[in-house]
Amino acid sequence: MAKRPSCDVVVVGAGMVGAACALYAARAGLDVVVVDRGPVVGGTTGAGEGNLLVSDKEPGPELRLALHSCRLWAELAEEFGTAVEYEAKGGVVVASGPAELAALDRLAAAQQAAGVRTTRVDADELSEVEPELAPGLAGGVLYPQDAQVMPALATARLLRASGARLLTGTTVTGVLRTAGGAVRGVRTGRGELHAPAVVNAAGTWGGEVAALAGVALPVLPRRGFVLVTEPLPPRRVRHKVYAADYVADVADDSAALRTSPVVESTAAGPVLIGASRERVGFDRSVSLPAVRALAAGAVRLFPFLAGVRALRTYAGFRPYLPDHLPAIGPDPRVPGLHHACGHEGAGIGLATGTGQLIARVLAGERPELDLGPFRPDRFAREERA
């Protein structure tokens, strides 16, 4: 087969993160090819809820990236209009008792000091914010910066706007390197693509792509289920609403099943119910304990859901790294290799910031955020230490 035309950068992965990398790289003047072994949004993005969240992040590098990404998402929403189904709905985190509420207040205060907008909602005010919430809750916090997009539409729109050449159904089988060890492209089942830079945006399979370049990146899959209800009238659930223990579940390292109720409506009418987390490899079989726990938790938050039919459930795999931070930026072990993966359940929300940071590095410019905490080789350095 004849060699394909050369390009400036090959992005491996046609999910939301890959699409954002392609968009910002193209806007930096680079010629981009996006490669995926499956279809667009065939991986984690296609099983996502489209959340753009700051509410579930403690102060630190991930929250800084989330705030940066939220600003970029708002810019793209203004540019693309309804094409990405961006909805600045806000989030509400609720506490069941005084101890939970005190912990939530401490978190909100720390987040506010880091640039997050928060509003305390007392118990007697919850019904004004969310009329269908269960009575008896201790209170909550409103996060107006939380938003949502439709993942498939948004990814497709970003890819289209990038003008990148898209090769779906094309498996990357190797990373080509020069005699000096630098990247010079990728080998695929359809031939070679030559480029001085490769971006690993393969999500849950980011460890496999890293291995093709001869480096280790310990990405593991965390399975999660989402329940989808029958279509409901708009505004039955006004915000993204979740229990305060969701934040602890996100940060938990256990491989065992963890669930905490997360409920939100969609523009199309159905309500989405999550969230579960467990490490079971790439097993897609339905877990009845997980699904039952999701349904029960949702009804505890919104009793009216007891009379609503769940039409389907689907599973996805979040790309998990041991310290719960993504790998973003150049890999010093392989010149020309860049990583943009390991975002766990926050990839859609963090995609814009990740893509822009990667593009700045590719263009030889200074990124807006410190990439030190996201160094792809940090785990190798820890092992050596």
Buried (B, 14 or more C-beta within 10 A) or exposed (E): EEEBEBBBBBBBBBBBBBBBBBBBBBBBEBBBBBBBBBEBBBBBBBBBBBBBBBBBBBBEBBBBBBBBBBEBBBEBBEEBEEBBBBBBBBBBBBBBEEEBBEBBBEBBEBBBEBBBEBBBBEBEEBEEBBEBBBEEBBBBBBBBBBBBBBBBBBBBBBBBBBEBBBBEEBEBEEBBBEEEEBBBBBBBEBEBBBBBBBBBBBBBBBBBBBEBBEBBBBBBBBBBBBBBBEEBEEEBBBBBBBBBBBBEBBEEEEEEBBBBBBBBBBBEEBBBBBBBBBBBEEEEEEBEEBBEBBBEBBBBBBEBBEEBEBEEBEBBBBBBBEEBBBBBBBBEBBBBBBBBBBBBBBBBBBBBBBBBBBBBBBBEEEBEBEBEBBBBBBBBEEEEE
